[in-house]
């Protein structure tokens, strides 16, 4: 298959008029849900929502659905079909990822994707969070959104024995996404306000995209995450108050948490049905890597998802 010209790679991947967009564009295709389509949609929706409840007891609390399911939202169909104001993308899959951030043990984790968009403006998604495309142009979108942090439990691993649990958290913040020729640039800021880690994160990402023939797309990207001192203390510090822990005392401060690079492949089986895969390598940086909680400062995650667009 011949690749499309690099100068037009993102144009074919994110052109709104053709409904081919990049991850987190917030605009997805949905046919009117009536009759059989309605029953089919409700069945898929039930499976997506029920999946987290079927996780085995050995499943740890650590989840990063935003990253691991990103490939399923990477490329959307070129043709609209008969649509209303609502558009949807649903998928199921599995990821191989660490037990907790910094663990040297990988486990399988289920990946549900439910991505709903209203009129290209409001979105609700297990991958993107809940947000509003307040500024929306052909090559730029930005606005506020709410995301979630699953936290961490001491029971997740013997390494964490004696450490306090980090509760499920709600994060509020701002995001942007911009396209320049074959390149996409993304960034966001998020502050936890719901009783979780209590910290602030900054994320920046750059990616290059290309279309291989009409059915296969390739996306290569890199991402960096900065954490403030509160986040670092929650996830990587070990204080003298943690007397039940056998770990050495460590005081983490704010700094870059990690950098990672990824490759995503999306194969369109039909206009609606697709398979999305991703391979991502992550390197924890000094403040995270030097923590006695961290068993491995470098790890690889992988995911595969099968999805359907309405």
C-alpha positions in Angstrom: 0.0 0.0 0.0 1.3 3.4 -0.9 1.4 6.0 1.8 -0.3 9.3 1.2 1.9 12.4 0.8 3.2 13.6 4.1 2.2 17.1 3.4 -1.5 16.0 3.3 -1.3 13.3 6.0 -3.1 15.1 8.8 -5.4 16.7 6.3 -6.8 13.3 5.4 -6.7 12.2 9.0 -8.4 15.2 10.7 -10.5 16.9 8.0 -13.8 17.7 9.6 -15.7 17.9 6.4 -14.9 14.2 5.7 -15.2 13.2 9.4 -11.7 11.8 9.7 -10.3 13.1 12.9 -7.5 12.5 15.4 -7.8 11.3 19.0 -9.7 13.6 21.3 -11.3 15.6 18.4 -14.6 15.2 20.1 -16.5 14.6 16.9 -17.6 11.1 16.0 -20.2 9.6 13.7 -23.5 8.2 14.9 -26.5 7.1 12.9 -30.0 7.8 14.3 -30.7 5.1 16.9 -34.1 3.7 16.0 -35.6 0.2 15.8 -32.8 -2.4 15.5 -30.1 0.2 15.8 -31.5 1.3 19.2 -31.5 -2.3 20.5 -28.0 -2.9 19.2 -26.7 0.3 20.7 -28.2 -0.4 24.1 -26.6 -3.9 24.1 -23.2 -2.5 23.3 -23.7 0.3 25.9 -24.6 -2.3 28.6 -21.4 -4.3 27.8 -19.2 -1.1 28.0 -20.7 0.0 31.3 -20.7 -3.5 32.8 -17.1 -4.3 31.9 -15.4 -2.6 34.8 -17.7 -4.5 37.2 -16.5 -7.8 35.8 -12.8 -7.2 36.5 -11.2 -10.1 38.5 -10.4 -9.5 42.1 -6.7 -9.5 41.3 -7.2 -6.4 39.1 -5.4 -3.4 40.7 -6.9 0.1 41.0 -4.4 1.7 38.6 -6.0 2.6 35.2 -5.1 5.1 32.5 -7.9 4.7 30.0 -7.1 8.0 28.4 -3.8 6.8 27.1 -4.5 3.1 26.7 -7.7 3.5 24.7 -6.4 6.5 22.7 -5.9 4.4 19.5 -9.6 3.6 19.3 -10.4 7.3 18.9 -7.5 8.0 16.6 -9.1 7.7 13.1 -12.8 8.1 12.4 -14.8 7.4 9.2 -14.6 9.6 6.1 -18.3 9.5 5.3 -21.1 10.9 7.5 -24.1 8.8 6.6 -27.5 9.8 8.1 -26.7 11.4 11.4 -28.4 13.5 14.1 -26.7 15.8 16.6 -25.4 12.8 18.6 -22.4 10.8 17.4 -20.9 7.8 19.1 -17.9 5.5 19.1 -18.0 2.4 21.3 -15.2 -0.3 21.7 -14.0 -3.1 23.9 -10.4 -4.2 24.4 -7.6 -5.2 26.7 -4.3 -3.6 27.8 -1.2 -5.0 29.3 0.1 -2.5 31.9 1.8 -2.3 35.3 0.0 -3.2 38.5 0.7 0.4 39.6 2.8 3.3 38.2 6.4 2.2 38.7 5.6 -1.5 39.1 7.7 -4.2 37.4 4.8 -6.5 37.1 2.4 -6.4 34.2 -1.2 -7.4 34.3 -4.1 -7.5 31.8 -6.7 -4.7 32.2 -10.1 -4.4 30.4 -10.6 -1.3 28.2 -14.1 0.0 27.6 -14.6 2.9 25.3 -17.9 4.9 25.3 -17.4 8.2 23.4 -20.5 10.4 22.9 -20.5 13.8 21.2 -23.3 16.3 20.8 -23.2 18.7 17.9 -19.4 18.7 17.8 -19.4 20.8 21.0 -20.1 18.7 24.2 -18.5 15.3 24.8 -18.7 12.5 27.3 -16.1 9.8 27.1 -14.2 7.1 29.0 -11.2 8.2 27.0 -11.6 12.0 26.8 -13.5 12.8 30.0 -16.4 15.2 30.1 -15.8 18.5 28.3 -16.8 21.4 26.0 -15.1 22.4 22.8 -15.5 26.0 23.6 -13.1 27.1 20.8 -13.5 25.1 17.7 -12.0 25.7 14.2 -10.9 23.5 11.4 -7.3 23.0 12.8 -7.8 23.9 16.5 -10.1 23.0 19.4 -9.8 23.9 23.1 -11.9 24.2 26.2 -12.6 23.0 29.7 -13.0 19.4 30.7 -13.3 17.0 33.7 -11.1 13.9 33.9 -10.6 11.2 36.5 -7.8 9.5 38.4 -8.4 6.0 39.7 -6.0 6.4 42.6 -4.0 3.6 44.2 -4.5 1.1 47.0 -1.9 -0.4 49.3 -3.5 -3.8 48.6 -2.5 -3.4 44.9 1.0 -4.8 45.6 3.1 -6.0 48.5 5.5 -3.2 47.7 2.8 -0.7 48.8 2.1 -2.3 52.2 1.9 0.3 54.9 1.3 3.2 52.5 -1.9 5.2 52.5 -4.5 4.6 49.8 -5.0 7.3 47.2 -8.7 7.7 46.6 -10.5 8.1 43.3 -10.1 11.7 42.2 -11.8 14.2 40.0 -9.7 16.6 38.0 -10.8 19.9 36.3 -8.7 21.7 33.7 -8.3 23.0 30.2 -7.1 21.3 27.0 -6.1 22.2 23.5 -5.4 20.3 20.2 -4.0 21.9 17.1 -3.0 20.5 13.6 -0.2 21.8 11.4 0.3 19.8 8.1 1.3 16.3 9.1 1.6 17.2 12.8 -0.7 17.4 15.8 0.0 19.2 19.0 -1.9 18.7 22.3 -1.7 19.9 25.8 -3.7 20.1 29.0 -3.6 21.2 32.6 -5.6 19.4 35.3 -6.1 20.0 39.0 -7.5 17.3 41.3 -10.3 18.6 43.4 -12.3 15.5 44.5 -10.4 14.1 47.4 -7.8 12.1 45.4 -4.1 12.9 45.0 -4.8 16.7 45.3 -2.1 17.7 42.8 -1.7 19.3 39.5 -0.5 17.7 36.2 0.6 19.3 32.9 0.7 17.2 29.8 2.2 18.0 26.4 2.1 15.8 23.3 3.3 15.9 19.7 2.3 13.4 17.0 2.8 12.7 13.3 0.1 10.9 11.3 0.0 9.1 7.9 -2.6 7.1 5.9 -1.4 3.8 4.4 -3.9 3.1 1.6 -7.6 3.6 2.4 -7.9 1.2 5.3 -4.8 1.5 7.5 -3.5 4.5 9.5 -0.3 5.0 11.4 0.3 7.5 14.2 3.6 8.1 15.9 3.8 10.3 18.9 5.6 11.4 22.1 4.2 12.8 25.4 5.6 14.3 28.6 4.0 14.8 32.0 4.9 17.4 34.7 3.7 16.9 38.3 3.5 19.4 41.1 4.8 18.7 44.6 1.4 17.6 45.9 1.0 15.0 43.3 4.6 13.8 43.8 4.1 13.5 47.5 0.9 11.5 47.0 2.3 8.9 44.6 6.1 8.8 45.2 6.9 10.0 48.7 7.4 7.7 51.7 7.2 9.6 55.0 8.1 8.7 58.6 4.4 8.6 59.3 4.2 5.4 57.1 5.7 3.4 60.0 4.0 0.2 58.7 6.0 0.4 55.5 9.3 -1.3 55.0 10.4 1.3 52.4 13.1 3.9 53.0 11.9 7.5 53.7 11.8 9.5 50.5 10.5 13.0 49.9 9.5 13.6 46.3 9.2 17.1 44.9 7.6 18.5 41.7 9.2 17.9 38.4 8.7 15.9 35.1 7.1 12.6 36.0 7.7 10.7 32.7 8.1 10.8 29.0 6.7 8.2 26.6 6.6 7.4 22.9 3.9 5.4 21.1 2.9 3.9 17.8 -0.8 3.3 16.9 -2.2 1.3 14.0 -5.9 1.5 13.1 -7.4 -0.9 10.5 -10.9 0.0 9.2 -12.7 -3.3 8.5 -15.7 -1.4 7.2 -17.0 2.1 7.4 -18.1 1.5 11.0 -16.1 -1.5 12.3 -12.4 -1.2 13.1 -9.5 -2.6 15.1 -7.1 -0.3 16.9 -3.8 -1.3 18.4 -1.1 0.6 20.3 2.4 0.0 21.7 3.7 2.6 24.2 7.1 2.8 26.0 7.4 4.9 29.1 10.4 6.2 31.1 9.9 7.6 34.6 12.1 10.6 35.3 14.2 11.5 38.4 11.6 12.3 41.1 9.5 9.3 40.2 12.3 6.9 39.3 14.3 7.5 42.5 11.3 6.7 44.7 11.7 3.4 46.7 8.1 2.7 45.6 9.3 2.5 42.0 10.4 -1.0 41.0 11.1 -0.2 37.3 11.6 3.2 35.8 11.0 1.9 32.2 8.1 -0.2 31.0 6.0 -1.0 27.9 2.3 -1.1 27.6 0.2 -2.5 24.8 -3.5 -2.5 23.9 -5.9 -3.8 21.2 -9.5 -2.8 20.8 -12.4 -3.6 18.5 -14.9 -0.9 18.0 -18.0 0.3 16.2 -19.0 3.8 15.1 -22.6 5.0 15.0 
